[in-house]
Amino acid sequence: MKKRLWTAGIILALFLGAAGVNNQLAAIGAEQAKTNSHFYEGKFHNAEAVTPTSLGRTLAIMLRFFTEEKVHAVPEQALPIQTISRVQLLALSDNELHLVKLGHSSVLLKVYKEFWLIDPVFAERASPFAFIGPKRFHQTPISIEELPNIDKVLISHNHYDHLDKAAVKQLSRKTGQFLVPLGVEADLIKWGLPEDKILSFDWWQEMHTDQGLIAFTPTRHFSGRGLSDANNSLWGSWVIKTAHQNVFFSGDSGYFQGFKQIGRKYGPFDLTLVETGAYDPDWPDVHMTPEQSLQAHLDLQGRVMMPIHNGTFDLAFHAWYEPLERISQLADQHNVRLSSPVPGQVLSLQQSLDTLRWWQPLIPSLQTAGGK
């Protein structure tokens, strides 16, 4: 009951805007947004409409948290992680692309000689509060202090499980650039980050670097850290194209035709990191089921799929392992190559990305016959 009260409390706090939010786009983002077809009536909008949030829907979901029994929402045993150090990261070769899943949707890349972070969340809870809200299942495999200098931080949108205020402020001291969706620069500036470190992106906007191309692409989602800033900032996904590898990072999204557009424009992709978790029939427009995640990977013309947005926080009603188990079964059925590393495992895109299904020994029903 205590956990249900905490979770419901977070939903209510977000609905009422108790976190303290910014109601205005920063000037740079506001001026650019005025020219966009997806920005009108003072808000950003999806290319494919989603069911609008209402007080009734919010209260109905809160009621579910109070009354619906969750089964295996949190692991009963410690999850495996591989701790990594700055020395190990600096020793990685400079002539290929390396990747480390830190947990949930947080990813560390070594793009040749540069280190990039995507949606870095190091907080104990995905919440505006330190004492309440979804608590992580495992620690991060490396601390911010131990990280080497970071050249770029890429943010997909401003939800608490993707934009960690404390982490961003701490990373500011060792990061060269923050690449964010339009409007998110307002949060970062408010938190004290220098404006000259922040670059804001609209959908389909590109940036050329010494390593290749970075593009910000659409998703079907929403933004806000409280009621009063709903959809004041944009949301999206990232394309990273280098001379030898092509990577897609989905951020959060419901399934939509935009994945096919991205695949046609920027694909095929050597690796797609696709949201696979925190889905539910109560919010089908803004998060994907594993079946839809697999279809998104196929639409993107992906070679290997890495399911993200799972295994770290309890953000829905399904079992913690369900997204990984369902997507692995679907991948087998459709002959899709899947990579699902444990947090901290270092992968190279020039080598095999296949991994063991580490979560299966932790599924209670597989531990004892007849278990539930």
WOLIN-V79464 format. One record per residue. RES is the residue in three letters. OMEGA is omega in whole degrees, -180 to 180 (* if undefined). Layout:
{{RES & OMEGA} {RES & OMEGA}}
This chain:
{{MET & -180} {LYS & 180} {LYS & 179} {ARG & 178} {LEU & 179} {TRP & -178} {THR & 178} {ALA & 178} {GLY & 178} {ILE & 179} {ILE & 179} {LEU & 179} {ALA & 179} {LEU & -179} {PHE & -178} {LEU & 180} {GLY & -175} {ALA & -177} {ALA & -176} {GLY & -171} {VAL & 179} {ASN & -174} {ASN & -177} {GLN & 171} {LEU & 172} {ALA & -173} {ALA & -177} {ILE & -179} {GLY & -178} {ALA & -179} {GLU & 179} {GLN & -177} {ALA & -176} {LYS & -178} {THR & -172} {ASN & 180} {SER & -179} {HIS & 173} {PHE & 178} {TYR & -176} {GLU & 176} {GLY & -177} {LYS & 170} {PHE & -177} {HIS & 176} {ASN & 174} {ALA & 173} {GLU & -171} {ALA & 175} {VAL & 178} {THR & -177} {PRO & 176} {THR & 179} {SER & 177} {LEU & 180} {GLY & 179} {ARG & -180} {THR & 180} {LEU & 179} {ALA & 178} {ILE & 177} {MET & 179} {LEU & 177} {ARG & -180} {PHE & 179} {PHE & -168} {THR & -174} {GLU & 180} {GLU & 175} {LYS & -180} {VAL & 178} {HIS & 179} {ALA & -179} {VAL & 180} {PRO & 178} {GLU & 179} {GLN & 178} {ALA & 178} {LEU & 179} {PRO & 170} {ILE & 175} {GLN & 178} {THR & 180} {ILE & -177} {SER & 176} {ARG & -179} {VAL & 179} {GLN & -179} {LEU & -180} {LEU & -180} {ALA & 179} {LEU & -177} {SER & -178} {ASP & -174} {ASN & 177} {GLU & -178} {LEU & 179} {HIS & -177} {LEU & 175} {VAL & 173} {LYS & -178} {LEU & -178} {GLY & -178} {HIS & 178} {SER & -179} {SER & -175} {VAL & 173} {LEU & 178} {LEU & 163} {LYS & -177} {VAL & -173} {TYR & -176} {LYS & -175} {GLU & 174} {PHE & 178} {TRP & 175} {LEU & 176} {ILE & 178} {ASP & -177} {PRO & 176} {VAL & -180} {PHE & -177} {ALA & 177} {GLU & -179} {ARG & 173} {ALA & -167} {SER & 173} {PRO & -177} {PHE & 180} {ALA & -172} {PHE & -175} {ILE & 178} {GLY & -177} {PRO & -176} {LYS & -177} {ARG & 180} {PHE & -175} {HIS & 176} {GLN & 175} {THR & -177} {PRO & 177} {ILE & 179} {SER & 177} {ILE & 180} {GLU & -177} {GLU & -180} {LEU & 170} {PRO & 175} {ASN & -176} {ILE & 180} {ASP & -177} {LYS & 168} {VAL & 180} {LEU & -180} {ILE & -179} {SER & 177} {HIS & -167} {ASN & 176} {HIS & -170} {TYR & 179} {ASP & 177} {HIS & 179} {LEU & -176} {ASP & -175} {LYS & -177} {ALA & -180} {ALA & -180} {VAL & 180} {LYS & 179} {GLN & 180} {LEU & -177} {SER & -177} {ARG & -176} {LYS & -177} {THR & -179} {GLY & -176} {GLN & 171} {PHE & 179} {LEU & -171} {VAL & 173} {PRO & 177} {LEU & 178} {GLY & -179} {VAL & 177} {GLU & 179} {ALA & 177} {ASP & -176} {LEU & 178} {ILE & 178} {LYS & -180} {TRP & 174} {GLY & 178} {LEU & 179} {PRO & -179} {GLU & -176} {ASP & 175} {LYS & -170} {ILE & 174} {LEU & -179} {SER & -172} {PHE & 169} {ASP & 175} {TRP & 178} {TRP & 177} {GLN & -175} {GLU & 176} {MET & 178} {HIS & 179} {THR & 176} {ASP & -179} {GLN & -179} {GLY & -174} {LEU & 170} {ILE & 178} {ALA & 176} {PHE & -172} {THR & -173} {PRO & 165} {THR & 177} {ARG & -173} {HIS & -180} {PHE & -179} {SER & 176} {GLY & 175} {ARG & 178} {GLY & -175} {LEU & -170} {SER & 178} {ASP & -178} {ALA & 176} {ASN & 172} {ASN & 178} {SER & -176} {LEU & 179} {TRP & -179} {GLY & -177} {SER & -177} {TRP & 172} {VAL & 177} {ILE & 180} {LYS & 175} {THR & -178} {ALA & -174} {HIS & -178} {GLN & -179} {ASN & -173} {VAL & 175} {PHE & 176} {PHE & -168} {SER & -165} {GLY & 176} {ASP & -179} {SER & 161} {GLY & 180} {TYR & 177} {PHE & -175} {GLN & 180} {GLY & 179} {PHE & 177} {LYS & 178} {GLN & 180} {ILE & 178} {GLY & 180} {ARG & -175} {LYS & -172} {TYR & -177} {GLY & -5} {PRO & -178} {PHE & 174} {ASP & -179} {LEU & 171} {THR & 172} {LEU & -169} {VAL & 176} {GLU & 178} {THR & -179} {GLY & -179} {ALA & 178} {TYR & 180} {ASP & 177} {PRO & 180} {ASP & 176} {TRP & -174} {PRO & -175} {ASP & -168} {VAL & 172} {HIS & -175} {MET & 167} {THR & 177} {PRO & 178} {GLU & 179} {GLN & 177} {SER & 178} {LEU & 179} {GLN & 177} {ALA & 177} {HIS & 179} {LEU & 178} {ASP & -178} {LEU & -177} {GLN & -178} {GLY & 176} {ARG & 178} {VAL & 180} {MET & 173} {MET & 178} {PRO & 179} {ILE & 179} {HIS & -179} {ASN & 170} {GLY & -179} {THR & -179} {PHE & 173} {ASP & -174} {LEU & -178} {ALA & -177} {PHE & -178} {HIS & 176} {ALA & -175} {TRP & -177} {TYR & -173} {GLU & -180} {PRO & -180} {LEU & -179} {GLU & -179} {ARG & -178} {ILE & 178} {SER & 177} {GLN & 178} {LEU & 179} {ALA & 177} {ASP & -177} {GLN & -175} {HIS & 177} {ASN & 178} {VAL & 178} {ARG & -176} {LEU & 173} {SER & -179} {SER & -176} {PRO & 170} {VAL & 178} {PRO & 179} {GLY & 179} {GLN & -178} {VAL & 179} {LEU & 173} {SER & -178} {LEU & 178} {GLN & 179} {GLN & -180} {SER & 179} {LEU & 180} {ASP & -179} {THR & 176} {LEU & 179} {ARG & -170} {TRP & -176} {TRP & -173} {GLN & 177} {PRO & -178} {LEU & 178} {ILE & -176} {PRO & -177} {SER & 178} {LEU & -180} {GLN & 179} {THR & 180} {ALA & 180} {GLY & 179} {GLY & -176} {LYS & *}}
